[in-house]
Amino acid sequence: MRTPSAEVKPAPRQSAWQELEFGMFCHFGPNTFLDQEWGTGAEDPAVVNPTEFDPHHWAQAAVSAGMRYLVFTAKHHDGFCTWPTDTTDHAISSSPWHAGKGDMVEMVAAACRAHGLALGLYLSPWDRHEPCYSDAAAYDDFYIRQWRELLTRYGDVACVWLDGAGSEGHVYDWTRIIGAIREIQPETCIFSIGEPDYRWVGNEDGLAPDPCWCVVDAPADLRHDFLTPAYRESFPHWCPAECDARIRANWFWNTHDLPTLKSTRRLVDIYRCSVGRGANLLLNVGPDTRGLLPEPDVERLGEFGRELERCFGTPLGEVTGSAGSLQVDFEQPTAVNQVILSEDISRGQRIREYRVRALLDPKWEGVAVGSAIGHKKIDTFPTVTARAVAVDVLACDGEPLLTSLGAYRV
């Protein structure tokens, strides 16, 4: 992707979403109970009967890791709805859980409100159960009704996750679908499809490229067939990246994948390569058949949160401003090996090249260079003992607007 236009700016809802930075993805449904990832739609709703379903437990673990939002699978590809929908009986109301009177989405929404997390909802367009899926127009109506239920019953929804998996060859009226979502909740951010506010980074490993630009200036960066005509014809767009990743090998909990639980070190590396490159990170942690997060996963999330705080929580020195250069001065020579940078993205992503320098008596030496900064950029380098650290913008479209420089030792 070539260097994108600096004239494109985020909508306020996009800036708010980028401020969230780090979230939890929770896949839960029939697949949880059947050790599978993609259901066929023929699963018996009676298999969904968790004994201790508790999204407050999930939310507490998310907060311990420093997460700020939570995305829940209201419906995966199997078509099973985790709320009491009026659109189908392939839903939680046909389960023995709470005698068919329960509402998992409501419980997740309540837990998010209680713990200060923004709520996101995933509703798969591909539906392997619904008979009308073969009739494109009828299914558009069906899918819009489902979104209308979700967006009118559970309060503010920060983001809606539209997954393109499985939909190859199916024609959706994305103009209608996106229009309905915008009509009901105009401030929600839409993932990846139709008229996306943010995009899939392109892998499920949690890794953003460096540089990772917020502006997409060609349809090739998004799935052309999943965009509305109006969006396709009006590039470039502000469309920052989200990196999705799994704490284990699978999206849904599985009885056999405990050995794949990622190490704290690996999770921190993923954070550096996602949030540290200006993208958001959405880390999947699958609740088990009890409806709880597995104890090893909860423990790992706590360790992860503590390590994030150690690495990125308290700077050795920090300066804020709105300029083309910023400098942190130390009272005495100080060991430093990391900086965190940001620019004012409300005015567009303007910075094209920058340099980080350290004052090593008696002279300044370069320790890092880069191009994209955006919402956040984390740069690490070999440890030096410095009296000051500075960042200078070397190339910029318009006035450079660095907003912060923090120096760290990790």
ZAMARGU-4260 file (C-alpha; in steps of 0.2 Angstrom, whole numbers, plus 5000, padded with zeros to 4 digits):
<rodrens>
0) 5000/5000/5000 | 5007/5017/4995 | 5008/5031/5007 | 4990/5037/5010 | 4982/5054/5010
5) 4985/5064/5025 | 4969/5074/5021 | 4957/5060/5027 | 4952/5062/5045 | 4943/5050/5057
10) 4925/5052/5062 | 4923/5055/5081 | 4917/5037/5083 | 4932/5030/5075 | 4944/5040/5086
15) 4934/5034/5101 | 4936/5016/5095 | 4955/5018/5093 | 4956/5025/5111 | 4949/5008/5117
20) 4965/5000/5110 | 4964/4982/5118 | 4949/4971/5119 | 4943/4953/5123 | 4934/4942/5110
25) 4922/4929/5118 | 4916/4915/5106 | 4902/4905/5115 | 4888/4893/5108 | 4885/4876/5102
30) 4903/4874/5096 | 4909/4876/5114 | 4900/4860/5119 | 4905/4850/5104 | 4924/4853/5102
35) 4922/4861/5085 | 4925/4878/5077 | 4912/4879/5063 | 4895/4872/5067 | 4884/4865/5053
40) 4868/4873/5059 | 4861/4856/5063 | 4866/4856/5081 | 4853/4853/5094 | 4850/4869/5105
45) 4849/4858/5120 | 4868/4856/5120 | 4870/4874/5126 | 4867/4872/5144 | 4881/4880/5154
50) 4881/4877/5173 | 4889/4893/5179 | 4887/4906/5165 | 4895/4922/5172 | 4901/4936/5160
55) 4906/4946/5176 | 4919/4933/5178 | 4925/4937/5160 | 4924/4955/5162 | 4935/4955/5178
60) 4948/4945/5169 | 4947/4957/5154 | 4950/4972/5166 | 4964/4963/5174 | 4973/4962/5157
65) 4970/4981/5154 | 4956/4978/5141 | 4944/4991/5137 | 4931/4982/5126 | 4923/4965/5124
70) 4915/4957/5109 | 4903/4943/5111 | 4897/4931/5098 | 4878/4934/5097 | 4877/4922/5082
75) 4891/4912/5074 | 4890/4903/5057 | 4879/4889/5064 | 4865/4902/5066 | 4862/4899/5084
80) 4857/4915/5093 | 4862/4918/5111 | 4848/4929/5114 | 4829/4926/5114 | 4826/4932/5096
85) 4809/4933/5087 | 4817/4928/5071 | 4821/4909/5074 | 4819/4895/5086 | 4837/4890/5084
90) 4841/4900/5099 | 4844/4900/5118 | 4826/4900/5120 | 4826/4882/5114 | 4839/4877/5126
95) 4836/4870/5144 | 4847/4884/5151 | 4837/4895/5163 | 4822/4884/5157 | 4822/4893/5140
100) 4820/4910/5148 | 4838/4916/5148 | 4847/4929/5138 | 4866/4928/5136 | 4868/4944/5127
105) 4859/4954/5141 | 4870/4946/5154 | 4886/4951/5144 | 4880/4968/5141 | 4876/4970/5160
110) 4893/4964/5164 | 4902/4976/5152 | 4892/4991/5160 | 4896/4985/5178 | 4915/4984/5174
115) 4917/4999/5163 | 4920/4989/5146 | 4913/4995/5130 | 4902/4981/5122 | 4904/4974/5104
120) 4893/4961/5096 | 4897/4949/5083 | 4883/4943/5071 | 4889/4931/5057 | 4881/4936/5040
125) 4884/4918/5035 | 4870/4907/5043 | 4871/4888/5040 | 4854/4885/5049 | 4842/4898/5042
130) 4832/4891/5027 | 4829/4908/5019 | 4848/4910/5017 | 4847/4904/5000 | 4835/4918/4996
135) 4846/4934/4996 | 4832/4947/4998 | 4823/4937/5011 | 4839/4934/5021 | 4843/4952/5020
140) 4827/4956/5029 | 4830/4942/5042 | 4848/4948/5045 | 4842/4966/5047 | 4828/4961/5060
145) 4842/4952/5070 | 4852/4967/5070 | 4837/4978/5075 | 4834/4967/5090 | 4852/4968/5096
150) 4854/4986/5093 | 4838/4991/5102 | 4838/4979/5117 | 4855/4980/5125 | 4860/4999/5126
155) 4875/5007/5117 | 4885/4995/5106 | 4903/5002/5103 | 4906/4990/5088 | 4898/4978/5077
160) 4908/4963/5070 | 4903/4958/5052 | 4913/4942/5048 | 4915/4939/5030 | 4920/4920/5032
165) 4909/4908/5023 | 4899/4921/5013 | 4909/4919/4997 | 4896/4919/4982 | 4882/4925/4992
170) 4875/4942/4987 | 4870/4954/5002 | 4862/4971/5000 | 4875/4979/5011 | 4868/4997/5008
175) 4852/4991/5016 | 4860/4982/5030 | 4873/4996/5035 | 4859/5009/5033 | 4849/5000/5046
180) 4863/4998/5058 | 4868/5017/5056 | 4849/5022/5058 | 4848/5013/5075 | 4865/5016/5082
185) 4874/5029/5072 | 4889/5030/5083 | 4893/5011/5083 | 4909/5006/5073 | 4907/4993/5059
190) 4921/4980/5056 | 4927/4976/5039 | 4911/4975/5028 | 4899/4987/5020 | 4905/5004/5025
195) 4919/4999/5037 | 4925/5010/5051 | 4940/4999/5054 | 4947/4984/5045 | 4954/4967/5048
200) 4973/4967/5048 | 4974/4952/5037 | 4980/4938/5048 | 4974/4930/5064 | 4991/4931/5073
205) 4988/4948/5081 | 5002/4956/5070 | 5001/4973/5061 | 5013/4978/5048 | 5026/4992/5051
210) 5021/5004/5045 | 5002/5002/5048 | 4993/5017/5041 | 4975/5022/5046 | 4970/5027/5029
215) 4966/5015/5015 | 4967/5022/4998 | 4963/5008/4987 | 4949/4995/4987 | 4962/4981/4986
220) 4965/4984/5005 | 4947/4978/5008 | 4936/4965/5001 | 4929/4974/4986 | 4913/4963/4984
225) 4909/4966/5003 | 4908/4985/5001 | 4894/4996/4997 | 4895/5005/4980 | 4896/5022/4988
230) 4911/5016/4999 | 4919/5008/4984 | 4918/5024/4974 | 4924/5036/4987 | 4942/5031/4992
235) 4953/5035/5002 | 4945/5031/5019 | 4950/5032/5037 | 4950/5014/5041 | 4962/5009/5055
240) 4967/4990/5058 | 4961/4978/5071 | 4972/4963/5075 | 4963/4948/5081 | 4972/4934/5089
245) 4968/4919/5101 | 4975/4915/5118 | 4974/4897/5113 | 4974/4888/5096 | 4955/4889/5094
250) 4942/4902/5094 | 4929/4891/5104 | 4934/4882/5120 | 4941/4865/5116 | 4945/4851/5128
255) 4962/4847/5120 | 4970/4864/5117 | 4976/4869/5135 | 4994/4865/5129 | 4993/4879/5116
260) 4990/4893/5129 | 5001/4907/5124 | 5015/4912/5136 | 5015/4930/5144 | 5030/4934/5134
265) 5022/4929/5117 | 5006/4940/5122 | 5017/4955/5126 | 5026/4953/5109 | 5008/4952/5100
270) 5004/4968/5110 | 5019/4977/5104 | 5016/4971/5086 | 4997/4977/5086 | 4994/4991/5098
275) 5012/4996/5097 | 5010/4999/5078 | 4994/5009/5080 | 4981/4995/5078 | 4969/4989/5090
280) 4971/4971/5098 | 4956/4959/5100 | 4962/4944/5110 | 4950/4929/5110 | 4948/4920/5126
285) 4934/4906/5125 | 4923/4902/5139 | 4921/4884/5143 | 4906/4873/5145 | 4903/4880/5163
290) 4901/4897/5155 | 4917/4903/5164 | 4935/4907/5157 | 4946/4892/5161 | 4957/4896/5177
295) 4974/4894/5167 | 4968/4908/5155 | 4962/4919/5169 | 4979/4917/5177 | 4988/4921/5161
300) 4977/4936/5158 | 4982/4943/5175 | 5001/4940/5172 | 4999/4948/5155 | 4991/4963/5163
305) 5005/4965/5175 | 5018/4963/5162 | 5010/4977/5152 | 5010/4988/5167 | 5028/4985/5170
310) 5033/4988/5152 | 5022/5002/5147 | 5013/5009/5163 | 5025/5021/5171 | 5037/5031/5160
315) 5055/5036/5166 | 5049/5053/5158 | 5036/5060/5147 | 5032/5076/5138 | 5016/5081/5129
320) 5013/5095/5116 | 5009/5098/5098 | 5025/5100/5088 | 5037/5093/5076 | 5049/5088/5090
325) 5048/5083/5108 | 5061/5080/5121 | 5062/5071/5138 | 5076/5077/5149 | 5082/5066/5164
330) 5090/5073/5180 | 5104/5061/5178 | 5110/5048/5166 | 5097/5036/5164 | 5096/5018/5156
335) 5082/5018/5142 | 5077/5006/5128 | 5060/5010/5123 | 5049/5025/5118 | 5030/5027/5115
340) 5025/5040/5103 | 5008/5048/5097 | 5002/5061/5085 | 4986/5071/5084 | 4976/5059/5072
345) 4960/5070/5074 | 4969/5081/5061 | 4974/5066/5050 | 4989/5054/5050 | 5002/5067/5044
350) 5019/5061/5049 | 5028/5051/5036 | 5046/5049/5044 | 5053/5052/5061 | 5069/5049/5071
355) 5072/5045/5089 | 5088/5052/5097 | 5097/5049/5114 | 5109/5062/5122 | 5124/5051/5126
360) 5137/5063/5133 | 5144/5072/5124 | 5133/5070/5108 | 5116/5065/5102 | 5115/5048/5093
365) 5100/5040/5083 | 5092/5025/5091 | 5077/5022/5081 | 5068/5027/5065 | 5051/5025/5058
370) 5037/5031/5047 | 5019/5029/5053 | 5015/5035/5071 | 4996/5037/5072 | 4987/5034/5088
375) 5002/5025/5096 | 5019/5019/5091 | 5030/5009/5102 | 5049/5008/5097 | 5062/4998/5106
380) 5081/4998/5104 | 5097/4992/5113 | 5098/5000/5130 | 5108/5016/5131 | 5112/5028/5146
385) 5106/5045/5141 | 5103/5062/5148 | 5089/5065/5136 | 5078/5057/5123 | 5070/5066/5108
390) 5059/5063/5093 | 5060/5073/5077 | 5048/5073/5062 | 5059/5072/5046 | 5045/5071/5034
395) 5027/5076/5035 | 5011/5081/5025 | 5007/5098/5033 | 5011/5104/5050 | 5018/5090/5061
400) 5008/5087/5077 | 5017/5075/5089 | 5007/5074/5105 | 5017/5064/5117 | 5034/5056/5120
405) 5037/5044/5134 | 5053/5035/5138 | 5055/5018/5146 | 5067/5005/5152 | 5060/4987/5150
</rodrens>
